[in-house]
């Protein structure tokens, strides 16, 4: 698949430098992460909710979990 490339203009928005993102490069969501690698700026969407979607595809656990309360010290020995 050929890589998309567009020439864009940079402009000032107050004290920030900005650019308009062409429609074919739009990111999902309302927020993104930006970081710099050398002279390149990398902009990535923040993907929320992906972990829950992944967990929903997994089979339920069938192993019994140990009762974790059995090994806890009594509360009167705990300093808060």
C-alpha positions in Angstrom: 0.0 0.0 0.0 1.5 3.3 -1.0 2.1 5.8 1.8 -0.1 8.9 1.8 1.8 12.2 1.8 0.5 15.8 1.7 2.2 19.2 1.8 0.7 21.3 4.6 1.3 24.8 5.9 2.3 25.6 9.5 0.7 28.6 11.2 0.5 30.2 14.6 -2.4 29.8 17.0 -1.5 32.2 19.8 1.9 31.0 21.2 1.5 27.5 19.6 2.6 26.4 16.2 -0.2 24.4 14.5 -1.2 22.7 11.2 -4.5 21.6 9.7 -4.8 17.9 9.3 -6.3 17.0 5.9 -9.4 14.8 6.0 -7.6 11.6 4.8 -5.2 11.9 7.9 -7.9 12.6 10.5 -7.5 10.7 13.8 -10.3 9.2 15.8 -11.3 10.7 19.2 -10.8 14.1 20.8 -7.1 13.7 22.0 -3.8 12.5 20.7 -0.3 11.9 21.9 2.6 13.8 20.2 6.3 13.0 20.5 9.4 13.8 18.7 11.9 11.4 17.1 14.8 13.4 15.7 13.3 16.0 13.5 10.0 14.1 13.0 6.8 14.7 15.0 4.8 11.6 15.6 1.1 12.1 16.3 -0.9 9.1 17.6 -4.5 8.8 18.6 -5.3 7.9 22.2 -7.3 4.7 22.0 -9.7 4.4 24.9 -11.6 1.3 25.8 -9.5 -1.1 23.8 -8.5 -3.2 26.8 -12.2 -3.9 27.7 -12.9 -4.9 24.1 -10.0 -7.3 24.2 -11.0 -8.8 27.6 -14.5 -9.4 26.3 -13.1 -11.7 23.6 -11.3 -13.9 26.1 -12.8 -17.1 27.5 -13.8 -17.0 31.2 -11.3 -18.4 33.7 -12.3 -21.8 35.1 -9.6 -22.0 37.8 -10.7 -21.4 41.3 -9.1 -18.4 43.0 -7.6 -18.8 46.5 -9.3 -17.0 49.4 -6.9 -14.2 49.9 -8.4 -13.2 53.3 -7.0 -16.4 54.9 -3.4 -15.1 55.0 -4.1 -11.5 56.1 -3.0 -10.4 59.6 -5.7 -9.4 62.0 -6.7 -5.7 61.7 -5.7 -5.0 65.3 -2.0 -5.7 64.4 -2.1 -3.2 61.4 -0.8 0.3 62.0 -2.5 3.0 59.9 
